[in-house]
Amino acid sequence: MVSSAPEEDLQRLAAKVSATLAVVVPRGKAVPPQALLLAAMALAHELEAERGRRELLERRTRDLLRRALVRIDAALEPIEEGEATRDEPGFT
């Protein structure tokens, strides 16, 4: 197989596929094409589940940061208003 991926990555991925196939096909048995399809679908399902968890975490993180920024802006607002008062003419 020709790939630009590092060999360690390919070995890790091959081990993951082999482990998934081992769940479907008993050890020592020939691997039928249906087993390869089941393994591929199981891996795709796992990928989709991880993607969903990542997207949920990203949404929660953005929401948390947005709320933190709102609180920071609200806390800074009185300070900014005080500076504007000092800059007005006649302020001593």
N, C-alpha and C positions, 0 to 999 in steps of 0.2 A: 504494500500500500504506500502511496506517495502522499505526503502531507507536509505542510509548513509548521505544524504544531510540534512543540518539543516532545521527545520520546516519552518523558515522564508523564506528560498529559495524556498521550495516547494509551500508555499502559494503565493509567488510572481509569480512563474511560472504558477500556476493554475489560478491566476487572469489574466495573459497575455493570456492564452488559452481561458478563458471565454470571455475576451474582443474581441478576434478574432472571436470566435463563435457568439458573439452577432451581429457582422457585417453581418454574413451569415444567421443566423436564428433569426426571430423576437422573442422578449421576450415572454416567456410563452408557446412557441411552443415546441414540442418534437424535439430533435436533431437527425436527420437522419444520418446514416453512411456517406452519401455523404458530409454532412456539416462538419463532423470531418475530412474527407479527404481534403476538401477545406481549412479548418483552418490550417491543417498540412502543406499543400502546401504554403499557405500564410506566415506562420511562417518560413518555409524553404527558401522561396524567400527573406524574410527580413534578415535572417541569411546570405545568400549568398551575398546580397547587402552590408551588414556591413563588411563582410570578404573582399570584393573587396575594400571598402573604406579604411580598415585598411592596406591592402597590398599596396595600392597606397601611403598612408601616410608613410609606412615603406620605400618604394622605394625612395620617395622624401627626407625623412630624411637621408637615406644612401648617396644619391647623394649630399645633402647639406653638410654633414659631410666630404665626400670625397673631395669636392671642397675646404672646409675650411682647411683641412689638406694639400692639395696641396699648398694653399696660405701660410700657416704657414711654410711648408718646404722651399718654395721659399724665404720667408723672413729670415729664419734662415741660408740659404746657405751662404750668404756673411759673416755672423758672424763666421761660422765654417771655412771658407776659411781663415779668418783673424787669427784665433787661430792656424791654421796649419802653417801660415807664421811665427808667433811668436815662434813656437816650432822648426823651422828649425835652424841648426847650423849657427852661425855667427850673429844671430838676437840679437840686444841689446836694 
